[in-house]
Amino acid sequence: MTLYKQTALILSLFLLIILSTVLILNFHSANKSVQDRLYEDAKNTATSLSLSLGSANGDLSMISTMINANFDSGNYHNITLVDTEKNTLYERVAESDIRIIPEWFRKLINLKAPVAYANVSAGWSQVGILSVQSDATYAYKQLYEIFIDLLLSFALIATISLAILNFLLHAVLKPLKLVQKQAAAITRNKFIIQDKLPCTKELADVVLGMNSMVLKVKTMFEKGNEELKAHKEIEYTDEITQLKNRKYLMDKLPAYLKVDASYEGGVNIIIAFSGVIEANEKIGHKNVDKLFVNIANNFKTYTKNINDSIVSRLNGTEFSLLLPNYSIDNALKLAKSLQKDSQDMILSSGLDLNETSITIGLYAYNHKDTISELLSHSDNALAQAKFNHENIHIEETANALEIMGKDAWRDTINEAIEKDKFSFVSWSVIDTKVNTLAHHILSIHLDLDRNRSYSYAQFMAPTIHSGLCSHIYKKVFTMLFKNSHILPSASTYSLRLPQEYLQDQETYSDISKIMHANAAILPFKLIIELPDELVRQDSKNIRKYIELFRKYNIEIGIFEFIGEGEDYQYLQDLRSVYIKCESNYFLNQSDQSLSSLRLITDSIGISLIAVGVSDIQTLEKLKEKGIYIVQGKITEHILI
């Protein structure tokens, strides 16, 4: 219960108790006054009427006339005159209309009208005894009217008082709401500075303290952001040509060489220049640098329309053009064009092609290659090119034997989608610093029958290349929410959503419907992992997903992070719970770059997780870098 509700409840109860007490006291006072008046009226009437009746000298006609006159002019239940022997000489009794008073009120009051007596004498001779009783109905009416008036007054005063109380509490506690808003923002890692200080000293001190803390955290984030941008610009960019460098290529390759890569393969072109030392001596170092800048710009021009291509300078004399989803025939044509243009630039700069030459090696890679395989085959193609009269050589590696052909895979996957033949398997992510489970990762398994069972690594690549990725994840997402009971008991699960699925036009609508119907009954905490390449674009589409997940209290993680963004403000806006990077990414970072990244993530509460950790040696190196949360084969050997 909020402070406003607690304060309002206490003060309202206090106010209502006071008003109720006043109402009860006033009503009791009115009740006593009415009852006293009943007796006084009866007594006065009995006294005055007895004197008048004494002058009648026992004449019953005169007596009846006098009693009738008094009875009709007042509010009496009965007036009775009896003689000395208690025989009734005359009596008037009124019929009570007490039924007009609610029964509950009569039971509450239980009013009784007293009887007043007086002797009637004619001289020294006693005529009889006069008894007078006022009508209680009249008293009930008066009290009931008083009671209703008091209730209306009570309701009016209570309503006005509570309205004034509500206004005053809102005015007094308004600064506290701003404090609460600021505190809530801090828990969500948002930086809000409250400029308007409360008038209450204690609250003002709290606001000043929170402002100071937020300002320090914001300064830490901005400092880390600027430092990381500067380091990445230096570490990922060649100073002369402004191309990406070898380190960038090495950090990006894991996204191209994986089972669920967007492309099945492509071509890596290695271009090497020889005779650079002689060129420096002949035309000067600056002119050689200018030559390389022109050649680099030419590389960028040729590859700008090739989706997700990477042009990088590996060292002083070698360049790499990674062309995903590119055929070897087109790559050969491109290589010859680049060779001719580069030779023309060499000649136009005043150099001799016999002294300064260019060789090109092409390697048609497959997404199943490892990084070392891609680099070694590319280097071998370049080495062979030096012995080729055209200085161009192509090397192709035999693809690993497929379990099935593409058509067979398509049929198998469609059958699995139609029959809902997918299941979940989970892997552990462990925080080795405190030796506890961080969360479980959900992966997908395809089980058609006993003889046809495939792991994620086996079926996902042909799924993506067949254009069926979105169909599978639609089934899987529905299964996760509607059949969550099939998962082993755990507190937190994470599910990675690929870029192909998120960019499908129907995905957002499908996810919205599923979550609206089932998110409230999900028996565990869920983290949705999104690719860094997608979230750092800050597109309207990805913002819709983020708002949707937050609406249902589903947290967000980032995978395949290499710090490639030009600005890292999106990390604060996204407020992810963790960032997952390849273990080699952390190990290859400079201390300054990793320190800047930690400054950003620590200031906004983001954990760093290393994936692909397979051995104890890698784990120990990561610990030396301050990375303790790991994912990979090593977790099978860690006891928790």
N, C-alpha and C positions, 0 to 999 in steps of 0.2 A: 504494500500500500504506500502511495506517495506521501510526502510530507504535507502537501496541500490537503489531501483527503483526511489524513490523521488530524491535522489542525482543525479543519472544517468540521469534522465529526465531533471532536471534543468541545469546540466552542458552540456548535449547534446544540449538542446535548445540554450544555450548561445553560444556554439561552432558553431552551425549551423547558428545562427544570424550573428556572426562575419564573417564566411566564405561567407555567402550570401551577406553581405554588401561589402566585398572585391570584390566578383565576379561582383556585379552590378556597383561598381565604375570603375573597370577595363574595363568593357564593354562600359560604357558611355564614358570613355576616348578614347577607340578605335573608337567608333562611331563618336565622334567629330573630331578625327584625320582623319578618312576616308572622312568625309564630307568636311573638310578643304582642304584635298588633291584633291578632285574632282574639287573644284573651282580653286585651284592653278594650277592644270594641264591644265584646260581649259583656264585660263587667260594667262599662259605662252605660250601655243600653239597659242592662238589668237594673242598675241603680236609678237612672232617670225614669225608666218606665214604671218601676215599683212605686215611685212617689206619685206619678200621674194616676196609677191605678187605685191608689189609696183614696183619692178624691171621688172615685166612682161609687163609694159606699156600697160595694157589693153588687152593683147593677151590671149584670152580665152583658147587656147590650152595649153599655158604655165601655166595659172592659174589652169586649171583642173589637169594638171600633178602634180603641187605642192600640191594642196589640196588632191589628191589621195594618194600621197606619205606620207603625214602626217597622213591621216585617216587610212591608212593600217598599219602604224607602231605604232599606239596608240590604246587606248580604248575609243572610242568616239561614242556617240549616233548620233550626226549629226554635220557637218560643212557646213555652208551656207554663200555664198557671194551674197549680193544684191547691186544694183547701188544706186545712189543718189535718184532715183525716186522709190526705194524699189522694183524694178524688180529683180527677181532672176537671177543672172548671172551663178551660178553653186552651186550644192548642193549634198552632200553625206549623206545618212541616213542608219544607221545599223538596221537590224532586231533584236529585243531584244529576248533573250532566258531566260527571267526572270522566266519562269515557273519551271525551275530546282530548284528554291528557294522555300521552303514551304510557303504556303500562310499565315499561322499563324505568321511566322517570318516577312514576308513583312508587315503585319498589325501591328505587334509589333514595327517595326523600322520606317516604313513610310518615306523612304529616297528619297529625291528629289535632282537631279543633277542641280546646277546653270548654267546659260548661261553667257559666257564671250564675250564681244564685243571689236572690235578694228577697227579703220579707216584704209582703204587702199588708199594710195596716190601715184601718179606718179609725182614726183617733187612737183610743187605747185598745181597740178590738182588732185582733190579727185576722186578716182575710185569708191569706194563704202564702205560698212560696212560688216565686217566679224564677224560671230557669231559662237562660238564653245561651244558645250555641251558634257561633258564627259558621258560615258555609266554608268548608275546607277547599271546595272546588275553586272558589275565587282565589284562595291563597296559592293553590297549585298553579293556576293560570299565571298569577304574578311571578311566581318563582320560575316557571317554565320560560316566560318571556325574558326574565332577567338572565336565565341560563343561556338562552339562544343569543341574546345580546353580548354576553360575555364571550361565548364561543366565537362569534363573528369578529369581535374586537381582538380576541386572542389570535385568530387566523390571520387577520389583517396585520397586526403588529408583528407576528412571527414571520410572515412573508416579507414584509418590509425589512425587518431586522436581518433575516437570512440573506436577502438580496444585498443589503449594505455590507454584511459580513463577507459575502462572496466577492464583492467588488474590492473591499479592503485587502482580503487575502491575496487576490490576484495582483493587486498593486504592490503589496509587500513582498510576495514570493516571486514576482516576475523576474527579478535578477537571478533567483535560484534556478528558474527554468533555463535561463541562458547558461548558467553554470552546468546544469545537467546536460544540456545540448552539447556543450563543449566537452564534457567528460565522455559522453557517448561517442563523439567524433574521435576522441583520443583512442578509445578502445577499437575503433575501426581504422586506426592509423591515418586519420585525416587531421590536417593542421588548421585549426581555427583559433584566431586571436580575438578575444572579446575586448573591444575598445571601451564599451560603456560599463563603468564600474558601479556595483551596487552601493547604495547609501549605507547599508549595514556594514559595520566595520569588519565583522568576522567573515562575511561573504566577500567583501572587497579583498581581504587578505588571501582568501582561497583563490579568487579569480587572478590576482596578481601572481600567485604561485603557479597556477596552471598555465597562465600566459608565458611565464618564464620558461616552464618546462617545454611547452609546445614550441616556443621560439628556438630553444636549444636543439630539439629534435629536428625541426624544420631546417635549421642551419646545418646540422649533420647530414641530412638527406641531400640538400642542395650542394654541399661541399663534396659529398661522395659522388653525386651526379656529375658535377663539373669535372672532378678528377677522373672518373671512369670514362667520360667522353673523351677527355684529353688523352688518356692512356690508350683507349681503343683506336683513336685516330692515329696515334703513333705506332701501336703494335700491329694494327691491321692494314695500314696503308704504306705503300712504297713512297718514300719522300720525294723522289724525282718524278716518277711517271704518274703518281697518284692512283695507280692501280692497287688492287688488293695484293697482299703479300703471301708468302708461303704459310705463315701462321694462320692467317684467315682461312686459306684453303684447307689446312689440316683440321681446323675446328668445324668447318662446314661439311666435310666429306661424310661424317657419320649419318647426316640426314639424307645423303644420296645413296649410301651403301647400307641398306637395312631391308628387312623382309617386307615392311609396309611402305617402302619408298614410293613416291608418286610416279616415278618413271622406272621402267624395267632395266634400262641401261642407257648408254650413250657413248660419246667419244671424248677421250682426253688427248689434246694436242699439246705436245711439248715443242717449243721453238727455242733453239739455242743459236747464239751469235758467237763466232770465233774471230780472233784477230782484234779484239777490243783494245788490248794494250798498245798494239801498233797504231790503231786508230787514234788513241789518246795522244800518242807522240806526233802523229801527222797533222791532225786538225785541232787538237786541244781538248781538254777534258770537258769544257763547257759545251763545245759543239757536239761532242759525242752524247752528252746528256740530252741536248736538244734533239738529236737524232732519235734517241730512245723514246723521248716524249712523243715525237711525231708517229713513230711506229706503234706506240701504245695506244694513241688516239685512233689510229687506223684499226687496231684490234677491236677497240670498243665499238667503232662504227659498224664493223662487220657482224658483231655478235649482239647488237642492241635489241634485235628482234627475235633472238633465240631465248625462249622462256627459261628462267632460272639458271642461265649460263654464268660462269665465273671466269673472269679474266684476271690473272694474277702474275706478279713478277716473283719468281722463285728465288732468284739471286741476281747478281750483277749482269749475267749474260743469258739467263734462261727465263722463258715465259711459259705459262700454262693457260690453255683455254679448255675449260671443262664444259662440254656441251651435252646436257642431258637430253634424252629422247631424240638423238640426232643420228642419222644413218652414216655408215662409214663412207658411202659414195659421196654424199653431200659434204662430209668432212674433208674428203680428199680434194674436192673442187675448191673448198674454202682454203685449204692449206696451200694449194698452188697459187691462188689469188693473193694470199698473204705473202707468200714467198716472192712473187713478182713485184708487188708493191714495195716490200721491204728492200729488195735489191735496187729498185729505182731510187728509193730514198737514200740508200747507201751511196749510189753513184752520184746523186745530185749534191751530196754533202762533200764530194771531193775525195772519196775513198775508192780503193781498187777492190773489186770483188774477189780477186785472187788472194788478197790479204785479209779482207773482212768478208766472211761468208755466213750463210744461214743454213741450218739443217733443221728438219722437222720430223718428229716421230708421232705417229698416231696409234692410239690403243683403244680398241672398242671394248669398253668395260661392261660388266654386268652388275646389277644391284647386289648380287650375292658375293661379289669380290670383297676382300678386306682392304683396308687402306694400304697396307704394305704390299698387297698383290697389285693394286692399281698403280702404285708408284714404281714398283720394280719393273712391271711390264712396260710402263711408259718410258722409264729410263732405258730399258733394253731396246725399245723401238727407236729411241733417239740415237743410241749407240750404233744400231744397224744402219740408220740413215746416213751416217758419216761415210759408210762404205758403198753407198748407193750413188750412182752417177747423177741422179736427180736430187740427191740429198733429202729424199722423202722416203719414209718406210712405214708400212702399216703392220701392226701386230694385233691379231685377234686370238683371244683365249677360248678354248672349247668350253661352252656352257656346261654346267653341271647337269647330269642326266635328270631330266624332269620325271617326277612320279607319273605324271600323265601329260598328254598334250593339252593345248589351250581349249580345244573344243570339249574334250572330256572333262576338264576342270570346270568349264562353264556349266555343263550339264550337272555335274556333281554339286556345285554350289547352288544352282537353281533348285535342285531336289532338296538340299538341306534347308533352304529358305522356305520352300513350300511346306515341308514336313516339320519345321521347327526343330532341327537336329543340331542345335548349338547348346553348349554347356559352358559353365564358368570354371576356371581354375584360378587359384590365387597364389600370390608370391608375397613374401614378407619384405618390408622396408624397416630396417633396424637402426635405432640410435645407439651407436656403440659407446657414446660417452656415458650414458646412464644404463646401457645394456637393456633397453626396453623396445617393444614393438611400436613403431611410429604409425604404420597403417598397413593394410593389405592392398596389393595391386590385383585388379581383376583382368584376366586374360581370357580369350575365347578359344574353345575347342570344338572341332566339328566331328560329330559321331553319327555317321549314317547307319552303320551296323557293325557287327563284330570284326569284319574284315576291312572296313573302310572308316578309319579313324585318323584324323589329321590335326596336327598342332597348328597354332597361330602362324608359326614361321613357315609351315608348309603351304597353307591355303591362302594366306592373305595377299601375297604378291600376285598370283593369278586372279584373285578377286578384284584387286584394284585395276589390273590391266584389262579385265573383262568389263569394267564399269559397274560392278555389283557391290561396291563397298557400302554405299548408302543403304541398299536393300538389307544387307547383313546387319548393319548397326541399328537400323530401324527395328528389326526383330530383337536384337540384343538389348536395346534400351527398353523396349516394352517388357521383355522377360525380366530385366533387372527390377523394374518397379512392380510388376504384377505378380511375379513369382519370387519375391525376395526371400521367402522362407526356405528356398532350396540352398541358400548359401550358409556355410557354417557360421556359428555365432561369433561375431566380432564387433568391435565398437566402431571401426572406421574402415571403409573401402574406398579405393580410387579407381576411376574408369577413364581411360584415355580416349578422347574423341579425335579422329583424324580430320585433316583439313578438308578432304574430299566430302566427308559427310556433313560437316558444318556449312560448307558453301553450297550444298544442294538446296534448291529453292523451297522444297517441301519440308525440310528438316525442322525448321523453327516451329511451324504449325503442329507437326507431329509431336515434338517434344513438349510443347505447351499443353496439348490435350492429355498426354500421358501423365505429366507432372501434376496437372490440376486435379486429376482423378485419384492419383495414388501417392503423391509426395508426402501427404500428412501421415500415412500409415507405414512409411519406410522404417524398418526396425533398427536401422543403423545410420551412422553419420556417413554422408557421401561427399567425396571430393571429385569434381570433374576436372580432368587435365586438358588444357588447351595448348596448341603449339605456339611457341613464342613468335614465330614468323607471322602468325595470323593476328595475335592480340596486339602486337606493337604497331600494327597498321591503324589501330583505333578507328576502325570502320564503323559505319552505322549498323551493319549486320552483326558484328561481334559485340557491340554495346547492347543490342537487344538480348543476346544470349546471356550476357553477364547480369543484366537487370532481371532476367527470368530466373536464373539460378539463385540470385540473392533473395528474390521474392519467396522462395521455398527453402531458405536457409541452407542451401547447398554451397559448399565452399569451392574455391577455384585454385588449381595448381597450374604451373607452367612447365612444359617440357621442351627439350631441344633448345635451351637457352645458351647463347654464346656471346651475349652482350653486343649484338650487332646494331642495336638501335642508335639513332643520332641523339636521342634524348631518352632518359629513363623515368620520366614523370609518369609514364603509363603504368609502371610498377606500383606506384602509390595509388593511382586511380583504380587499378584493377584489384588491389588489396588481396593478392593471392596468398595462400598459406605457405607455399614453398615454391622453389625453383629447382628443376632437375636439369643437371648438366652431365655430359659424359665425363667419366673420371679423368680422361686425358686432358680435358679442357682445364680442370682445376690444376692438374699437375704441370701444365705448360704455361700457366699464367705467371706473370712476374709478381713479386711480392707487393709492389705498388698497385698494380691492377686489381689483384685479389683483395687487397686492403680497402680499396675504393668500393668494390662490390659489396664487401662485408659492411662497410659504413652505410651503404644504402639499405641493404636488407635488414641489418640490425635496427636501424632507426624506425622501420615500419613493420617489424615483426615477421619477416619472411625467413623461412628456413632454407638452407642450401642442401641439396641432396645429390650425391654422386651416383650415377647409374653405370652399369656394366663393370662393377667391381668383382673380379673373379678370383683374386688370390690375396693372401695375407700381406705380401710385400706392397701391393698397391694400396691396401687398407692402411698400412702403417705410414706410407708417404702422404696419404690424404689427411691423416690425423696430424701430421707435422704441419700441414697447410691449414689446420683448423676446421677440416670437414669431417664430421663424425657420423652423419646420417647417410647410410649406403643402401644400394639396391643391386642385386646381382647374385651370382653363384656363391659368393662368399657368405651370404646370409644363411646358407644351409649348414655352415660349420660354426655358426655363432650360437652359443647357448644363452637363452634368456629365461 
